[in-house]
Amino acid sequence: MRGKCLETTDGQSLGASGRTDQSDVAGRQLEGGEINTSLADPSRLRKTTVGADAIHGAGILTHTSGRVVACRASSLFDKDRKIHRKTHDMILNELDARRESVMQVARMMMTAARTAPKAKGVDIQEIVAVDGDDLPRLAAKMRELSEELQLKFLLRDADNVELSHAVVLVGTRQHTQGLDCRYCGFNTCGQKSEWEAVPCYFNAVDVGIALGSAVSLAADLRVDTRIMYSAGVAARRLGLIENCAGVIAILLSCSSKSPFFDRVTPESAK
């Protein structure tokens, strides 16, 4: 066979020009249209036929994985791109893939939050992602809290949750670091420990670092985000994330314009 390139099952090219040496590989094109399989492992090779519209019914030899290693007609190589198009092409609408794409970004954001630096290397964070039916539930809880806490802006935030495609929650358990930093208002960590409701300053800092790491990754992937404490409070009340003293939410959206900015406060919330 002259002027055509063949491949072995491991992708090695044979005879880019000129005649191939039949001792090189088991199963390849020989001049005159025959396929030499004398050196082939029969369990790893098979002979098949491709549709006439692709290569005019030419006989080919493929590896058991389906990779072409030799053929009977040079038209296979002349039309190999056409074969690949017929075999592998598909039409994927972005709208159909959007939810899966955003959830993949959410997974990577959780990883970014997990690997973010933490005080003394102590990891006490819980990180989850929610989507689907949990988003309307979360928005409904925020509207309940708006009435309970008399915080009208929660109505606006609830609308944002319903417009989101996913929400990542980053929470922290309570853990005193023993640094006596006094940032919490007490002279020693021992004194602060008597007041369990007072969070350790460094626990909150760790959450902030994790949030920054997560949203920066989302920005790199061109997914819009907004950090909301309000959605985090509602998620904690719903039990979407457990055993956390504080929770902050990151809303994710993939749309032509971010719904998280230029927000209009509902008349009922003014």
Secondary structure, 3 states (H helix, E strand, C coil): CCCCCEECCCCCEECCCCCCCCCCCCCEECCCCCEECCCCCHHHEEEEECCHHHHCCCEEEEECCCCEEEECCCHHHHCHHHHHHHHHCCCCCHHHHHHHHHHHHHHHHHHHHHHCCCHHHCCCEEEEEECCCHHHHHHHHHHHHHHHHCCCHHHHHHHHHHHCCEEEEEEECCCCCCCCCCCCCCCCHHHHHCCCCCCCHHHHHHHHHHHHHHHHHHHHCCCEEEEEHHHHHHHHHHCCCCCCCEEEEEEEECCCCCCCCCCCCCHHHC
